[in-house]
Amino acid sequence: MLNNSLGNISSKNVKEIINSKIELDPETIQELDAIAQLIQDLKNTQAALRESEEKYRMLFSNVPLGILHFDSKGVITTCNENVLTIIDSAFEKVNGQLLVEIIDAHLLSAIENTLSGKVGHYEGDFISKSTGKITPVRVNFAPIVLEDGIISGGVGIFEDISERKQIERIFFHDIINTAGNLVNLVELIEEDNIDQSEKKNLLKKFGEVSKRIIDEINTHRHLVTSEKSKIQLNIKKIKSLDFLEKIVNTYNQTDLFNSNYVKISEESENILFECDETLLGRVLGNMIKNAMEASSKGETISLTSIQENGMVSYSVSNSSFIPEDIQSQLFNRSISTKGAGRGLGLYSMKFLTENYLNGKISFTSTKKEGTTFKVSYPLGRK
């Protein structure tokens, strides 16, 4: 009945037909109303789909994770920029390629699980097949299952966990340093030629270093279990000189290298500022230890604590000179003035200062003046 009534005007807007003067029977009007509602529902669905697609596109492009889609044959259909950074390749070289040709072989079992309808997981180093670049990653794969149960492909979520691994390396490096001080204190306490007063003082230092180890473990646990944007450090009011004296006293008491003496400059000031004691102690401890390792036997390491440019500045100086070919890459994780694999202390100083303590780090090194490392921190935390 509807087709006979509409004839050649079926292309007109349905509402216009209903509101026109054409005489239509009630059943036809009812059918036209239903068509109008279907058209409106379709428009609403299309608008909602476009909005959903736009939201996903924004998420796909801006989320701080890598997202990769692949079909049921394991062919990459699309991925975002974060995946390309990890794979270390261009989109045109990745899109349309088989996963087995692009992805690190360690991930293949996780991908196979996904294509069989299971959830896949991988955590470890991702090695780029094109450049050999190594990126620590955590990857979760999930199948895309249609209503009829057919697996149409899958999606992989890539998380670059380089920073977490860096924190772990720094933690183990720093905790070993602190534990070394503890061992030296034990050896001093066990000596027969110290009097009760000295032993009491050493026991006090033993307690302080033990507490620092516990604090470092708790801080590390907090750092690796929190999202970076939500990390809440244990910020306290600190008197800069008092804190420095406590750190220095530990090194002098343990006589860590049996060849150096650490002293604080008389020009130092006792500035009140806000900082995380544990991380600050790790930075200053590394500064002192590195200076002692770089110094010759009998040399004195000089430290200062002053206020300049609205910040608290700590400096550690010794008479050694850092070769110019090393200076430009000194804060790289693998670079050291004392040999391969021993540069983590310098890297730790920079990483903790700039990433968590809102500070700055710098150094100068000349044959005439020796080497001075300096870290500066704001007086207050927002």
Rosetta blueprint (number, residue, H / E / L):
1 M L
2 L H
3 N H
4 N H
5 S H
6 L H
7 G H
8 N H
9 I H
10 S L
11 S L
12 K L
13 N L
14 V H
15 K H
16 E H
17 I H
18 I H
19 N H
20 S L
21 K L
22 I L
23 E L
24 L L
25 D L
26 P H
27 E H
28 T H
29 I H
30 Q H
31 E H
32 L H
33 D H
34 A H
35 I H
36 A H
37 Q H
38 L H
39 I H
40 Q H
41 D H
42 L H
43 K H
44 N H
45 T H
46 Q H
47 A H
48 A H
49 L H
50 R H
51 E H
52 S H
53 E H
54 E H
55 K H
56 Y H
57 R H
58 M H
59 L H
60 F H
61 S H
62 N H
63 V L
64 P L
65 L L
66 G E
67 I E
68 L E
69 H E
70 F E
71 D E
72 S L
73 K L
74 G L
75 V E
76 I E
77 T E
78 T E
79 C E
80 N L
81 E H
82 N H
83 V H
84 L H
85 T H
86 I H
87 I H
88 D L
89 S L
90 A L
91 F H
92 E H
93 K H
94 V H
95 N L
96 G L
97 Q L
98 L E
99 L H
100 V H
101 E H
102 I H
103 I L
104 D L
105 A H
106 H H
107 L H
108 L H
109 S H
110 A H
111 I H
112 E H
113 N H
114 T H
115 L H
116 S L
117 G L
118 K L
119 V L
120 G E
121 H E
122 Y E
123 E E
124 G E
125 D E
126 F E
127 I E
128 S L
129 K L
130 S L
131 T L
132 G L
133 K L
134 I E
135 T E
136 P E
137 V E
138 R E
139 V E
140 N E
141 F E
142 A E
143 P E
144 I E
145 V E
146 L L
147 E L
148 D L
149 G L
150 I L
151 I E
152 S E
153 G E
154 G E
155 V E
156 G E
157 I E
158 F E
159 E E
160 D E
161 I L
162 S H
163 E H
164 R H
165 K H
166 Q H
167 I H
168 E H
169 R H
170 I H
171 F H
172 F H
173 H H
174 D H
175 I H
176 I H
177 N H
178 T H
179 A H
180 G H
181 N H
182 L H
183 V H
184 N H
185 L H
186 V H
187 E H
188 L H
189 I H
190 E L
191 E L
192 D L
193 N L
194 I L
195 D L
196 Q H
197 S H
198 E H
199 K H
200 K H
201 N H
202 L H
203 L H
204 K H
205 K H
206 F H
207 G H
208 E H
209 V H
210 S H
211 K H
212 R H
213 I H
214 I H
215 D H
216 E H
217 I H
218 N H
219 T H
220 H H
221 R H
222 H H
223 L H
224 V H
225 T H
226 S L
227 E L
228 K H
229 S H
230 K H
231 I L
232 Q L
233 L L
234 N L
235 I E
236 K E
237 K E
238 I E
239 K E
240 S H
241 L H
242 D H
243 F H
244 L H
245 E H
246 K H
247 I H
248 V H
249 N H
250 T H
251 Y H
252 N H
253 Q H
254 T H
255 D L
256 L L
257 F L
258 N L
259 S L
260 N L
261 Y E
262 V E
263 K E
264 I E
265 S L
266 E L
267 E L
268 S L
269 E L
270 N L
271 I L
272 L E
273 F E
274 E E
275 C E
276 D E
277 E H
278 T H
279 L H
280 L H
281 G H
282 R H
283 V H
284 L H
285 G H
286 N H
287 M H
288 I H
289 K H
290 N H
291 A H
292 M H
293 E H
294 A H
295 S L
296 S L
297 K L
298 G L
299 E L
300 T E
301 I E
302 S E
303 L E
304 T E
305 S E
306 I E
307 Q E
308 E E
309 N L
310 G L
311 M E
312 V E
313 S E
314 Y E
315 S E
316 V E
317 S E
318 N E
319 S L
320 S L
321 F L
322 I L
323 P L
324 E H
325 D H
326 I H
327 Q H
328 S L
329 Q L
330 L L
331 F L
332 N L
333 R L
334 S L
335 I L
336 S L
337 T L
338 K L
339 G L
340 A L
341 G L
342 R L
343 G L
344 L H
345 G H
346 L H
347 Y H
348 S H
349 M H
350 K H
351 F H
352 L H
353 T H
354 E H
355 N H
356 Y L
357 L L
358 N L
359 G L
360 K E
361 I E
362 S E
363 F E
364 T E
365 S E
366 T E
367 K L
368 K L
369 E L
370 G E
371 T E
372 T E
373 F E
374 K E
375 V E
376 S E
377 Y E
378 P E
379 L L
380 G L
381 R L
382 K L
